[in-house]
Amino acid sequence: MTNEEKEVDENEYHKTTGGYLKSYEYQEAFKNSYNKLSEEERKEQTEQLKALPNWNPEIFKQISWIDINIKNEEIKEYTIEQLQEKLWETFKIIKWS
């Protein structure tokens, strides 16, 4: 638990329990669990998904936010501040949803 998380009023129970229940949107939970898999586990999982009847990678991507055609090493994660530093001349965030 980070210091910032400890300061949020909703997490006041950490004083008693030593932590709190952190919740994610289901898409974020999908990505977190998939990204924590080893390369071998990810390969096995991908093969199992592709073996499903009527498998559609685009629908899976819409549901889970995971594009199984992209290798994990190719996915780069940035904070908004990092993106602004890297690409400020290329884009400007006008709405965050």
N, CA, C and O atoms as a MOPAC input file, in Angstrom:
PM7 MOZYME 1SCF
protein

 N      0.84900 1    -1.16900 1     0.00000 1
 C      0.00000 1     0.00000 1     0.00000 1
 C      0.89300 1     1.23100 1     0.00000 1
 O      1.76900 1     1.37200 1     0.85400 1
 N      0.67000 1     2.11100 1    -0.95200 1
 C      1.50100 1     3.30700 1    -1.05000 1
 C      1.05200 1     4.36900 1    -0.03400 1
 O     -0.05000 1     4.29800 1     0.51000 1
 N      1.91200 1     5.33200 1     0.20400 1
 C      1.56900 1     6.42600 1     1.11900 1
 C      0.38500 1     7.23000 1     0.59900 1
 O     -0.45100 1     7.68300 1     1.38100 1
 N      0.31100 1     7.40900 1    -0.72200 1
 C     -0.81300 1     8.13500 1    -1.30900 1
 C     -2.12700 1     7.39900 1    -1.04900 1
 O     -3.14300 1     8.02200 1    -0.74100 1
 N     -2.09900 1     6.07300 1    -1.17400 1
 C     -3.30200 1     5.28100 1    -0.92400 1
 C     -3.71200 1     5.34200 1     0.54400 1
 O     -4.90100 1     5.29600 1     0.85800 1
 N     -2.73600 1     5.44600 1     1.44000 1
 C     -3.04000 1     5.53200 1     2.87000 1
 C     -3.73300 1     6.84600 1     3.22700 1
 O     -4.50300 1     6.90200 1     4.18600 1
 N     -3.46500 1     7.89200 1     2.46400 1
 C     -4.02900 1     9.20200 1     2.75800 1
 C     -5.46700 1     9.36800 1     2.26900 1
 O     -6.14600 1    10.30800 1     2.68200 1
 N     -5.94100 1     8.48300 1     1.40700 1
 C     -7.30400 1     8.59000 1     0.88300 1
 C     -8.27600 1     8.17400 1     1.97900 1
 O     -8.10900 1     7.12100 1     2.59300 1
 N     -9.30100 1     9.00700 1     2.22800 1
 C    -10.26500 1     8.74400 1     3.30400 1
 C    -10.94100 1     7.38700 1     3.16100 1
 O    -11.22200 1     6.72800 1     4.16200 1
 N    -11.20300 1     6.96100 1     1.92700 1
 C    -11.88200 1     5.69000 1     1.71200 1
 C    -11.05700 1     4.51100 1     2.22100 1
 O    -11.60200 1     3.43700 1     2.47200 1
 N     -9.74900 1     4.70400 1     2.37400 1
 C     -8.85300 1     3.62500 1     2.78700 1
 C     -8.47000 1     3.72200 1     4.26600 1
 O     -7.42000 1     3.21700 1     4.66200 1
 N     -9.29500 1     4.35500 1     5.07200 1
 C     -8.95600 1     4.57300 1     6.48300 1
 C     -8.83700 1     3.27600 1     7.27400 1
 O     -8.22000 1     3.25200 1     8.33800 1
 N     -9.42700 1     2.19400 1     6.75800 1
 C     -9.38300 1     0.92400 1     7.48800 1
 C     -7.99500 1     0.28500 1     7.47600 1
 O     -7.76500 1    -0.68800 1     8.19400 1
 N     -7.08500 1     0.80200 1     6.69200 1
 C     -5.73900 1     0.22400 1     6.65100 1
 C     -5.06800 1     0.28900 1     8.01200 1
 O     -4.18700 1    -0.51800 1     8.30900 1
 N     -5.47700 1     1.24700 1     8.84800 1
 C     -4.89100 1     1.37200 1    10.18400 1
 C     -5.24000 1     0.16000 1    11.03800 1
 O     -4.43200 1    -0.29000 1    11.85100 1
 N     -6.43800 1    -0.36200 1    10.84900 1
 C     -6.88900 1    -1.50600 1    11.63200 1
 C     -6.47300 1    -2.82700 1    10.99200 1
 O     -6.01500 1    -3.74600 1    11.67100 1
 N     -6.64300 1    -2.90200 1     9.67800 1
 C     -6.44200 1    -4.18500 1     8.98700 1
 C     -5.06000 1    -4.34100 1     8.36900 1
 O     -4.66200 1    -5.45100 1     8.01700 1
 N     -4.32600 1    -3.24000 1     8.23500 1
 C     -3.01000 1    -3.31000 1     7.62500 1
 C     -3.05800 1    -3.24600 1     6.10300 1
 O     -2.03600 1    -3.43000 1     5.44300 1
 N     -4.21900 1    -2.98900 1     5.55000 1
 C     -4.37400 1    -2.89800 1     4.09900 1
 C     -5.79600 1    -2.52000 1     3.75500 1
 O     -6.56100 1    -2.10600 1     4.62500 1
 N     -6.15400 1    -2.66000 1     2.49400 1
 C     -7.51700 1    -2.37600 1     2.06700 1
 C     -7.81400 1    -3.19100 1     0.81700 1
 O     -6.90300 1    -3.72700 1     0.18500 1
 N     -9.05100 1    -3.27900 1     0.47600 1
 C     -9.46700 1    -4.00300 1    -0.71900 1
 C     -9.35400 1    -3.07100 1    -1.91300 1
 O    -10.08500 1    -2.08600 1    -2.01900 1
 N     -8.44100 1    -3.38900 1    -2.80000 1
 C     -8.24700 1    -2.57600 1    -3.99200 1
 C     -9.06700 1    -3.18700 1    -5.11300 1
 O     -8.96500 1    -4.38300 1    -5.38700 1
 N     -9.87600 1    -2.36900 1    -5.75700 1
 C    -10.71700 1    -2.89300 1    -6.82800 1
 C    -10.29800 1    -2.29500 1    -8.16400 1
 O     -9.81000 1    -1.16700 1    -8.24200 1
 N    -10.50100 1    -3.07600 1    -9.19600 1
 C    -10.17900 1    -2.68100 1   -10.56000 1
 C    -11.41200 1    -2.84500 1   -11.43100 1
 O    -12.29900 1    -3.63800 1   -11.11500 1
 N    -11.47200 1    -2.09900 1   -12.52200 1
 C    -12.44800 1    -2.38300 1   -13.56000 1
 C    -12.04800 1    -3.73100 1   -14.15100 1
 O    -10.87200 1    -4.09300 1   -14.11800 1
 N    -13.00500 1    -4.47400 1   -14.68900 1
 C    -12.68900 1    -5.81700 1   -15.14100 1
 C    -11.64900 1    -5.83100 1   -16.26100 1
 O    -10.85900 1    -6.77100 1   -16.34800 1
 N    -11.63400 1    -4.81200 1   -17.11900 1
 C    -10.65100 1    -4.78100 1   -18.19700 1
 C     -9.23400 1    -4.62300 1   -17.63500 1
 O     -8.29200 1    -5.25700 1   -18.10900 1
 N     -9.10200 1    -3.78500 1   -16.63900 1
 C     -7.79700 1    -3.57600 1   -16.02100 1
 C     -7.33600 1    -4.84400 1   -15.29900 1
 O     -6.15300 1    -5.18300 1   -15.32800 1
 N     -8.26600 1    -5.53700 1   -14.65600 1
 C     -7.93100 1    -6.79400 1   -13.98900 1
 C     -7.49300 1    -7.84200 1   -15.02000 1
 O     -6.54600 1    -8.59100 1   -14.78100 1
 N     -8.18600 1    -7.89400 1   -16.16800 1
 C     -7.79900 1    -8.78500 1   -17.26600 1
 C     -6.34800 1    -8.52600 1   -17.66200 1
 O     -5.53100 1    -9.44600 1   -17.71000 1
 N     -6.04000 1    -7.25500 1   -17.94500 1
 C     -4.70000 1    -6.90000 1   -18.40800 1
 C     -3.64500 1    -7.19000 1   -17.34700 1
 O     -2.57000 1    -7.69800 1   -17.66400 1
 N     -3.94300 1    -6.87400 1   -16.10000 1
 C     -2.97600 1    -7.12700 1   -15.02400 1
 C     -2.64100 1    -8.60700 1   -14.92700 1
 O     -1.47200 1    -8.97900 1   -14.83700 1
 N     -3.67200 1    -9.45500 1   -14.94500 1
 C     -3.41900 1   -10.88700 1   -14.81200 1
 C     -2.69900 1   -11.43800 1   -16.04200 1
 O     -1.81300 1   -12.28200 1   -15.91000 1
 N     -3.06300 1   -10.97600 1   -17.22500 1
 C     -2.42000 1   -11.45200 1   -18.44900 1
 C     -0.95700 1   -11.01900 1   -18.50700 1
 O     -0.09300 1   -11.79100 1   -18.92200 1
 N     -0.68400 1    -9.79300 1   -18.09300 1
 C      0.68900 1    -9.28600 1   -18.13300 1
 C      1.59000 1    -9.95100 1   -17.09900 1
 O      2.81100 1    -9.92900 1   -17.25200 1
 N      1.02700 1   -10.53400 1   -16.06300 1
 C      1.82600 1   -11.20800 1   -15.04500 1
 C      2.17000 1   -12.64400 1   -15.41700 1
 O      2.96300 1   -13.28800 1   -14.73100 1
 N      1.58100 1   -13.15200 1   -16.49700 1
 C      1.87100 1   -14.51300 1   -16.92300 1
 C      3.28800 1   -14.60500 1   -17.48200 1
 O      3.81200 1   -13.64500 1   -18.04700 1
 N      3.89700 1   -15.77600 1   -17.31300 1
 C      5.19100 1   -16.00700 1   -17.95000 1
 C      4.95800 1   -16.17800 1   -19.45000 1
 O      3.82100 1   -16.35000 1   -19.88800 1
 N      6.01300 1   -16.13100 1   -20.22100 1
 C      5.89200 1   -16.27800 1   -21.67200 1
 C      5.25300 1   -17.62200 1   -22.02600 1
 O      4.42500 1   -17.70000 1   -22.93400 1
 N      5.63500 1   -18.66400 1   -21.31700 1
 C      5.07700 1   -20.00300 1   -21.56700 1
 C      3.58400 1   -20.04500 1   -21.21700 1
 O      2.78500 1   -20.59900 1   -21.97200 1
 N      3.21200 1   -19.46400 1   -20.08000 1
 C      1.80000 1   -19.43100 1   -19.68000 1
 C      0.96600 1   -18.60000 1   -20.65500 1
 O     -0.16500 1   -18.95800 1   -20.98300 1
 N      1.53500 1   -17.49600 1   -21.10900 1
 C      0.82800 1   -16.63800 1   -22.05300 1
 C      0.59700 1   -17.36700 1   -23.37900 1
 O     -0.47200 1   -17.25400 1   -23.97900 1
 N      1.60100 1   -18.11100 1   -23.82700 1
 C      1.47500 1   -18.87400 1   -25.06700 1
 C      0.38300 1   -19.93500 1   -24.92800 1
 O     -0.44300 1   -20.10700 1   -25.82400 1
 N      0.38600 1   -20.64600 1   -23.79500 1
 C     -0.62900 1   -21.67200 1   -23.54600 1
 C     -2.02700 1   -21.05600 1   -23.47300 1
 O     -2.97700 1   -21.59400 1   -24.04300 1
 N     -2.14700 1   -19.94600 1   -22.78200 1
 C     -3.43200 1   -19.26200 1   -22.65600 1
 C     -3.94000 1   -18.80800 1   -24.02700 1
 O     -5.12500 1   -18.95100 1   -24.33000 1
 N     -3.05300 1   -18.26900 1   -24.84300 1
 C     -3.41900 1   -17.81100 1   -26.18000 1
 C     -3.89200 1   -18.96800 1   -27.04400 1
 O     -4.87800 1   -18.83900 1   -27.77000 1
 N     -3.20500 1   -20.08500 1   -26.97300 1
 C     -3.61800 1   -21.26100 1   -27.74500 1
 C     -4.99700 1   -21.74400 1   -27.31000 1
 O     -5.81500 1   -22.12400 1   -28.14800 1
 N     -5.25600 1   -21.73200 1   -26.00900 1
 C     -6.56500 1   -22.15600 1   -25.50200 1
 C     -7.66700 1   -21.20800 1   -25.97900 1
 O     -8.75500 1   -21.64900 1   -26.35000 1
 N     -7.38200 1   -19.92400 1   -25.96600 1
 C     -8.37600 1   -18.95300 1   -26.42500 1
 C     -8.68900 1   -19.15100 1   -27.90900 1
 O     -9.85200 1   -19.15900 1   -28.31200 1
 N     -7.64100 1   -19.30900 1   -28.71200 1
 C     -7.83000 1   -19.47200 1   -30.14800 1
 C     -8.55000 1   -20.76700 1   -30.50400 1
 O     -9.12700 1   -20.88300 1   -31.58500 1
 N     -8.51500 1   -21.74400 1   -29.59600 1
 C     -9.17800 1   -23.02800 1   -29.84200 1
 C    -10.68000 1   -22.97400 1   -29.53500 1
 O    -11.40800 1   -23.91200 1   -29.86100 1
 N    -11.14200 1   -21.90000 1   -28.92000 1
 C    -12.56200 1   -21.78300 1   -28.59700 1
 C    -13.40300 1   -21.67900 1   -29.87400 1
 O    -12.97800 1   -21.04900 1   -30.84200 1
 N    -14.60000 1   -22.29600 1   -29.88200 1
 C    -15.46000 1   -22.15800 1   -31.05900 1
 C    -15.86600 1   -20.69500 1   -31.24200 1
 O    -16.12300 1   -19.99100 1   -30.26600 1
 N    -15.92100 1   -20.24900 1   -32.47700 1
 C    -16.30000 1   -18.87900 1   -32.82600 1
 C    -15.36600 1   -17.82500 1   -32.22500 1
 O    -15.79000 1   -16.70700 1   -31.93400 1
 N    -14.10900 1   -18.18500 1   -32.04300 1
 C    -13.13000 1   -17.25500 1   -31.47700 1
 C    -12.99800 1   -16.02600 1   -32.36600 1
 O    -12.87500 1   -16.14000 1   -33.58500 1
 N    -13.02500 1   -14.85300 1   -31.74600 1
 C    -12.85800 1   -13.60500 1   -32.47700 1
 C    -11.93700 1   -12.70100 1   -31.65500 1
 O    -12.34100 1   -12.19600 1   -30.60800 1
 N    -10.70500 1   -12.49500 1   -32.12100 1
 C     -9.75900 1   -11.69100 1   -31.34100 1
 C    -10.20200 1   -10.23400 1   -31.15300 1
 O     -9.85000 1    -9.61000 1   -30.15200 1
 N    -10.96100 1    -9.69400 1   -32.09500 1
 C    -11.42700 1    -8.31500 1   -31.96700 1
 C    -12.45000 1    -8.17200 1   -30.83600 1
 O    -12.41700 1    -7.19900 1   -30.08300 1
 N    -13.34300 1    -9.13300 1   -30.72600 1
 C    -14.32500 1    -9.11000 1   -29.63400 1
 C    -13.61500 1    -9.28500 1   -28.29600 1
 O    -13.94000 1    -8.60800 1   -27.32100 1
 N    -12.64200 1   -10.19700 1   -28.25300 1
 C    -11.87100 1   -10.40300 1   -27.03000 1
 C    -11.14800 1    -9.11400 1   -26.64100 1
 O    -11.08200 1    -8.77500 1   -25.45900 1
 N    -10.61100 1    -8.40200 1   -27.61800 1
 C     -9.90800 1    -7.14600 1   -27.34700 1
 C    -10.87200 1    -6.09500 1   -26.79000 1
 O    -10.51100 1    -5.34200 1   -25.88600 1
 N    -12.08800 1    -6.04300 1   -27.32400 1
 C    -13.07500 1    -5.08800 1   -26.81600 1
 C    -13.44900 1    -5.40300 1   -25.37000 1
 O    -13.65000 1    -4.49000 1   -24.57000 1
 N    -13.54200 1    -6.67600 1   -25.03400 1
 C    -13.93500 1    -7.08300 1   -23.68300 1
 C    -12.79100 1    -6.90600 1   -22.69300 1
 O    -12.98700 1    -6.36600 1   -21.60400 1
 N    -11.59900 1    -7.35700 1   -23.06700 1
 C    -10.49300 1    -7.44900 1   -22.11100 1
 C     -9.42500 1    -6.37100 1   -22.25600 1
 O     -8.57600 1    -6.23400 1   -21.37500 1
 N     -9.44400 1    -5.60500 1   -23.34100 1
 C     -8.40700 1    -4.63200 1   -23.66100 1
 C     -7.07700 1    -5.30300 1   -23.95200 1
 O     -6.03300 1    -4.65300 1   -23.88800 1
 N     -7.09300 1    -6.58800 1   -24.26900 1
 C     -5.86900 1    -7.33200 1   -24.56000 1
 C     -5.85400 1    -7.69500 1   -26.03800 1
 O     -6.77200 1    -8.34100 1   -26.54400 1
 N     -4.80100 1    -7.27100 1   -26.71600 1
 C     -4.60100 1    -7.66400 1   -28.10900 1
 C     -3.59800 1    -8.81100 1   -28.08600 1
 O     -2.39900 1    -8.58700 1   -27.91700 1
 N     -4.08200 1   -10.03600 1   -28.25400 1
 C     -3.18700 1   -11.18700 1   -28.12500 1
 C     -2.22600 1   -11.30800 1   -29.29600 1
 O     -1.34100 1   -12.16300 1   -29.27800 1
 N     -2.38000 1   -10.47200 1   -30.30800 1
 C     -1.46600 1   -10.49900 1   -31.44000 1
 C     -0.23400 1    -9.63200 1   -31.20000 1
 O      0.69900 1    -9.64900 1   -32.00300 1
 N     -0.22300 1    -8.87100 1   -30.09900 1
 C      0.92100 1    -8.03000 1   -29.74700 1
 C      1.70500 1    -8.72000 1   -28.64300 1
 O      1.12900 1    -9.14700 1   -27.64200 1
 N      3.00300 1    -8.83000 1   -28.82000 1
 C      3.84700 1    -9.41800 1   -27.78100 1
 C      3.96500 1    -8.43000 1   -26.63100 1
 O      3.97000 1    -7.21700 1   -26.84100 1
 N      4.05900 1    -8.95000 1   -25.43100 1
 C      4.09300 1    -8.10600 1   -24.23500 1
 C      5.25000 1    -7.10800 1   -24.26600 1
 O      5.12700 1    -6.00100 1   -23.74300 1
 N      6.37800 1    -7.49500 1   -24.88000 1
 C      7.51500 1    -6.58800 1   -24.91400 1
 C      7.21200 1    -5.35600 1   -25.76100 1
 O      7.82100 1    -4.30700 1   -25.55500 1
 N      6.27500 1    -5.46500 1   -26.71500 1
 C      5.95300 1    -4.36100 1   -27.58200 1
 C      5.04800 1    -3.33500 1   -26.90500 1
 O      4.93900 1    -2.20600 1   -27.38300 1
 N      4.40200 1    -3.70300 1   -25.80800 1
 C      3.47100 1    -2.81400 1   -25.13100 1
 C      4.25700 1    -1.89900 1   -24.19400 1
 O      4.95500 1    -2.36100 1   -23.29100 1
 N      4.12900 1    -0.61300 1   -24.42400 1
 C      4.79600 1     0.35700 1   -23.57000 1
 C      3.72800 1     1.07000 1   -22.76000 1
 O      2.68000 1     1.44300 1   -23.28600 1
 N      4.00100 1     1.25600 1   -21.48300 1
 C      3.06100 1     1.93900 1   -20.61100 1
 C      3.66900 1     3.27300 1   -20.17400 1
 O      4.83100 1     3.34500 1   -19.77500 1
 N      2.85100 1     4.32400 1   -20.26100 1
 C      3.29100 1     5.65500 1   -19.88100 1
 C      2.22300 1     6.31100 1   -19.03100 1
 O      1.03400 1     6.02400 1   -19.17300 1
 N      2.65400 1     7.19100 1   -18.14900 1
 C      1.70600 1     8.04800 1   -17.44700 1
 C      1.35100 1     9.19700 1   -18.38700 1
 O      2.02700 1     9.41500 1   -19.39300 1
 N      0.30400 1     9.91900 1   -18.06000 1
 C     -0.08600 1    11.07800 1   -18.86500 1
 C      1.06700 1    12.07900 1   -18.92300 1
 O      1.33800 1    12.65100 1   -19.97900 1
 N      1.74100 1    12.29100 1   -17.80200 1
 C      2.84300 1    13.24500 1   -17.75900 1
 C      3.98200 1    12.80900 1   -18.68400 1
 O      4.57100 1    13.64000 1   -19.37600 1
 N      4.29500 1    11.50000 1   -18.69600 1
 C      5.34600 1    11.00300 1   -19.57500 1
 C      4.96400 1    11.18000 1   -21.04100 1
 O      5.80000 1    11.55000 1   -21.86500 1
 N      3.70400 1    10.91700 1   -21.36200 1
 C      3.24900 1    11.11100 1   -22.73900 1
 C      3.34900 1    12.57400 1   -23.14700 1
 O      3.76800 1    12.89100 1   -24.26100 1
 N      2.96500 1    13.45400 1   -22.24500 1
 C      3.04100 1    14.87600 1   -22.55100 1
 C      4.48900 1    15.30600 1   -22.79100 1
 O      4.76100 1    16.10100 1   -23.69000 1
 N      5.41100 1    14.78200 1   -21.99000 1
 C      6.81700 1    15.11800 1   -22.17300 1
 C      7.33900 1    14.59600 1   -23.50700 1
 O      8.07400 1    15.29500 1   -24.20600 1
 N      6.96100 1    13.36400 1   -23.86000 1
 C      7.46100 1    12.74500 1   -25.07600 1
 C      6.80400 1    13.28800 1   -26.33900 1
 O      7.47100 1    13.45600 1   -27.35900 1
 N      5.51500 1    13.56000 1   -26.28000 1
 C      4.76700 1    13.83800 1   -27.49300 1
 C      4.00400 1    15.15500 1   -27.47000 1
 O      3.04400 1    15.30900 1   -28.22600 1
 N      4.38600 1    16.08700 1   -26.65000 1
 C      3.59100 1    17.30200 1   -26.47500 1
 C      3.29700 1    17.99500 1   -27.80200 1
 O      2.19400 1    18.50900 1   -27.98700 1
 N      4.22300 1    18.02400 1   -28.70100 1
 C      3.99300 1    18.70000 1   -29.97100 1
 C      3.06400 1    17.91800 1   -30.88200 1
 O      2.47200 1    18.48700 1   -31.79900 1
 N      2.93000 1    16.60800 1   -30.63700 1
 C      2.12300 1    15.75900 1   -31.49800 1
 C      0.66700 1    15.70000 1   -31.06500 1
 O     -0.22000 1    15.58400 1   -31.91000 1
 N      0.40500 1    15.77800 1   -29.76700 1
 C     -0.97200 1    15.67900 1   -29.31800 1
 C     -1.16900 1    16.50100 1   -28.05500 1
 O     -0.22600 1    16.86200 1   -27.35000 1
 N     -2.43600 1    16.77700 1   -27.80800 1
 C     -2.82600 1    17.47900 1   -26.59300 1
 C     -4.08700 1    16.80700 1   -26.08800 1
 O     -5.01900 1    16.59400 1   -26.86400 1
 N     -4.14100 1    16.46900 1   -24.81500 1
 C     -5.30600 1    15.81700 1   -24.24300 1
 C     -6.39500 1    16.86100 1   -24.04700 1
 O     -6.21200 1    17.81900 1   -23.29500 1
 N     -7.51600 1    16.68100 1   -24.71100 1
 C     -8.61200 1    17.64200 1   -24.58700 1
 C     -9.75700 1    17.09300 1   -23.74900 1
 O    -10.58100 1    17.85500 1   -23.24300 1
 N     -9.80900 1    15.77400 1   -23.60100 1
 C    -10.85700 1    15.16800 1   -22.78100 1
 C    -10.33900 1    13.83600 1   -22.27700 1
 O     -9.77500 1    13.05100 1   -23.04000 1
 N    -10.52500 1    13.58700 1   -21.02200 1
 C    -10.15200 1    12.31100 1   -20.41300 1
 C    -11.41500 1    11.62500 1   -19.96300 1
 O    -12.16400 1    12.16100 1   -19.14600 1
 N    -11.66000 1    10.43000 1   -20.49800 1
 C    -12.89500 1     9.74200 1   -20.11500 1
 C    -12.63200 1     8.53200 1   -19.27700 1
 O    -13.56900 1     7.84400 1   -18.87400 1

